[in-house]
Amino acid sequence: MSDSLSLDPVDLEILRLLQNDARTTYRDLAAAVGVAPSTCLDRVGRLRRGGVILGHALRLDPAKLGRSLEALLSVQVRPHRRELIGPFVERVRALPESLSLFHLTGPDDYLVHVAVVDAADLQRLVLDEFTSHKEVARVETRLIFQQWSCGPLLPPGASAT
C-alpha cells in the first residue's frame, strides 16, 4: 500500500511553485496555476492534511551567523543498540552546530551536517561532543567547499517544468 496522495497537474504545479518560494501568496499562486484563490487555499490545505506539505522552514546562511565552515561528520556508534542511539540522537540534535542528522546503513551509523566558526571550532566539536562519548567509536570529517539546493521534489514521472 502506498502512502502517496493522488496529485493532479495543478497540485504538482502548486508544489513546484511553493518549493521555489514558500512565501508566495495564495492569490499569486492561484493566478500562476489558473484556479480561484479559494480553490488554491483548499488544495494547499488538502496537501498539508495529506502530509505532502510538512511545513515551512526558514533557511539561514551559516556564514552570516559567524559559522563559515561546514562539514559532514560520519559517525560510528558501538555498540549500535537502541538504548545508546536515542540519547546520542537527542544530544546531537541539541548541538547549536548541528544542521541535520541522518541515520545510515553501511559502515557509518550517522551523518551529521555541522556549521562551525573555524577549524579549531570543528576540532573542539569533534573532540568534546563526539569522541569524548564512549559509544562513539569513530568520527570521519569531510569539509564542505560548496553546496547547492536541488529540486523541486515531485513524484516519480512528474515534470519539473
Secondary structure, DSSP 8 states (H G I E B T S, - for coil): --------HHHHHHHHHHHH-TT--HHHHHHHHTS-HHHHHHHHHHHHHTTSS--------GGGGT--EEEEEEEEESS--HHHHHHHHHHHHH-TTEEEEEE-SSS-SEEEEEEESSHHHHHHHIIIIIITSTTEEEEEEEEES----------TT----
